[in-house]
């Protein structure tokens, strides 16, 4: 669920970035596209890093809960 929300947020933020205007001459468009690509790449990389970090934290929490649950079951088995 959180992963889907993060992916949706990333897509929305990428779509909300200004698009390149291709109506001018080719030289300007090429330069514009290069500048936009240079600006976009660090942004996208940062967003992907944040997304992966959140996913990793979520997996660690799930693992900790599972381990806690296993320990609780083991205690119950020993007590019976």
N, C-alpha and C positions, 0 to 999 in steps of 0.2 A: 504494500500500500504506500508506504513512505517513498519507496523507490519509484513507483509510478508517478507520484506527485513531484518528486525531484526531476524526473525526466520531462514531465509536462512543463514545469517551471523553466527548465533549461531551454526547451523548444520555444516557449513564449518569449523568453528574453532574447534569443537569437532572432526570432521573427520580428521583434520590435525594434531591432537595430536599423538605422537608416540604410536604404538600398542605394546602390550606385546608379547615377543617372547616365544612361548610355546614349543620350541624344546628342552629345557634343562630339567633337572630333576624336579620332581614334587615339592620338597621342595622349590627350587628356584622359580619356577613358582608361587607357593602359596604366598610366601613372596613378589614377584614382583607385583603380582596382588593386594595384600593388600596395598602396597605402592602407586601403581598407583591409586587405588580407593580412598585412602586418599587424594591424590593430586588432583584428578579429582573432587571430591565432592565440595570442596570450590570454585573451578573454575566454575563449572556448577552453583552452587548456586549464585555466584557473577554475572554471565552472566544473569541468570534468574531475579535477582533483578534489574539489569540495564534495561533489557527488559521490566519488569513490570513498572518500574519508567517512562520509555519513553512512554509506552502506557497510563499510568495515566496522564502524562503531555499532551499528545495528546487529550485525552478525556476532560480534563479541558479546553483546547483551544477551542475545538468544542462546549462545553457547553457555554463558554463565547461568542463565535460568535453567537450561537443560541439566547442567552439572549439579545445580542445587536440587533439582527435582530428583535426579538419580540418587544423590546422597540421602534425601529424605526417604525415598523408597527403600534404600538399603538399611536405614535405621529402623524402619517399620518391620522389615523382614527379620532383622536381628532380634527385635523386641518380641516377635511372636513365636 
